[in-house]
Each structure stands twice: as C-alpha cells, then as structure tokens.
Amino acid sequence: MTKHHDLTPPSRVAKDDEEHDLHLNGDELPSKAAAVHEFIREEGEKELSRTVSALLWSAIAAGLSMSFSMLAKGLLRAHLPDNDIGFLVESLGYTVGFLVVIMARQQLFTENTVTAVLPVMSQPRIGKFLCLLRLWGVVLAGNLVGVAVSAWAILALPIFSTQTHEAFLALGEHILVNTPMQMFAKGIVAGWMIATMVWLLPSAGSAKIWVILIVTYLVAIGEFTHIIVGSTEVMYLVFSGHAGWAEYLFRFGLPTLLGNVVGGTFIFALISHAQIRSDSDN
C-alpha cells in the first residue's frame, strides 16, 4: 500500500502528528469508525501503562484547570443581566476549563471513562480491569483535590468583588436545586456527550477547539451535571458555609459520578465498541 504521507512536507507531517490525524492502514480496518476506535484504544493503552505519580499530578493539574469553568461563568454572570441572553452568554464560560484541560493533555476523569475503557473491552482481562480501576481512582482523586484547592483559593484569596462571589454562590445553589435522581439522569447525558466529544477529537484535525467548544457548550446550556466542573461550584458552597459535605457527597457527588460513568461507559463506549466488533466479525 502506498504511504501517502511519504510525499508530505515535514512541516505538514509534524502538524498532522500534533493534531493526531488518523493515519491507519485502511486495508486492515473495516471502516473509518474502526480507525477512530483503534486510535482511542491505543491512547487508552498508553494511559493504562502510566505510573500512579504521573497520573496523579496530571489529574491534580486538570482539577485546578477545570476551575476556570466556574471562574469564567461566575465572572460573566456577575456582569450580565439575569435573563435568557445572559444565560446563553454566561454558558460560554463553561467551555474554558475543558479547552484548557484537553488541549494541555491533562487527565480528566470523564475523558478516561471512554479512552481507558476501550482496551479493557477489546481484551477483557482481570489485569487490565484492575489497571482501569487504578487509573479511574487516581484520576478522580486527583481531579477532586485540584478542584477543592481551587474552590478554597477562590473563596479565601482577596481577588474578587462581593458581586462576583455572589455569582459563584448562585452557580452552586442552582446545581443543588436538582434532586439526586435528576443529578444522576443529567449526569448520564453529560457523560454521553463528553464521550462523544472524545470519539470526535481524533478525526477533528485543526477543528478540535470547535468540537470541544460546541459539545461542552451544549452540556452547559442543557444544565447537565459533570462531576468535576460541578464539584468546583458545590465545594465553593461548602467552604463558604452555604452547604454541607453530606449535601455535596449524597445529593450531588455520588449520583453525578454514577451518571457520568453510566453515560460514558455503559452507553456510549459499549455501543461504539459493539459497532466495531460487529464490523470486524463481518
């Protein structure tokens, strides 16, 4: 088979590598979807083989970065009118944390719900499943440490005006209006949408930023619950004394976490893997 990239200028090849374009052998794969699946599976293999310390520090960095979503939303909310137009503009702030985390290649829990799951689905072995649980546990813990530090620092440091702090409080209070069942249901949709984004990114090329922006903006305007972004907002309430740890854990945390995992793993990843498995069998 002719390797088309042999004639490509070095600068273009470097650009393609940086953008993670798919250069997979079409004769060995039954469809373009299979190429995407294989790319994500290989990325998942790399993630499963990383050391605990590397995963943890990257996850903490991602938690700190995800606080940009609350910062951006709160700052916009503090300066916008309380109406539909204000809400639509404010929701753009939600995308900022995802843009930073994904473009910086930091470890975000809901991304790993898909990426690291595909190797386990492709070769279901006890060893790989244990590696998956290790990765999930380390990344989730690191993310939550990062958002907790961010939420505390935003509250404690003399940086923002009273109006802006009230906007931050309003964000967390709005989340806690949901019942645990609503948190779970909305978490399923958020997990599904983030998994869809992960599936789109390998073939997005230079449009990666737009894919991240569009998908996460839909999560924001749909008010779907995300365990890491929402944790920043609800922890801010906890540290300010407007909510308790029990509310964070049982009203928001556990239902949202379960919903994100169900939406990203048991719906999207399983269906996508089943599609590729069927193509391969045929």
C-alpha positions, 0 to 999 in steps of 0.5 A: 500500500502506498504511504501517502504521507511519504510525499508530505512536507515535514512541516505538514507531517509534524502538524498532522502528528500534533493534531493526531490525524488518523493515519491507519492502514485502511486495508486492515480496518473495516471502516473509518469508525474502526480507525477512530476506535483503534486510535482511542484504544491505543491512547487508552493503552498508553494511559493504562501503562502510566505510573500512579505519580504521573497520573496523579499530578496530571489529574491534580493539574486538570482539577485546578484547570477545570476551575476556570469553568466556574471562574469564567461563568461566575465572572460573566454572570456577575456582569450580565443581566439575569435573563435568557441572553445572559444565560446563553452568554454566561454558558460560554464560560463553561467551555474554558476549563475543558479547552484548557484541560484537553488541549494541555493533555491533562487527565480528566476523569470523564475523558478516561471513562471512554479512552481507558475503557476501550482496551479493557473491552477489546481484551477483557482481562482481570489485569487490565480491569484492575489497571482501569480501576487504578487509573479511574481512582487516581484520576478522580482523586486527583481531579477532586483535590485540584478542584477543592484547592481551587474552590478554597483559593477562590473563596479565601484569596482577596481577588474578587468583588462581593458581586462576583462571589455572589455569582459563584454562590448562585452557580452552586445553589442552582446545581443543588436545586436538582434532586439526586435522581435528576443529578444522576439522569443529567449526569448520564447525558453529560457523560454521553456527550463528553464521550462523544466529544472524545470519539470526535477529537481524533478525526477533528484535525485543526477543528478540535477547539470547535468540537470541544467548544460546541459539545461542552457548550451544549452540556452547559446550556442543557444544565447537565451535571459533570462531576468535576466542573460541578464539584468546583461550584458545590465545594465553593458552597461548602467552604463558604458555609452555604452547604454541607459535605453530606449535601455535596457527597449524597445529593450531588457527588455520588449520583453525578459520578454514577451518571457520568460513568453510566453515560460514558461507559455503559452507553456510549463506549459499549455501543461504539465498541459493539459497532466495531466488533460487529464490523470486524466479525463481518 
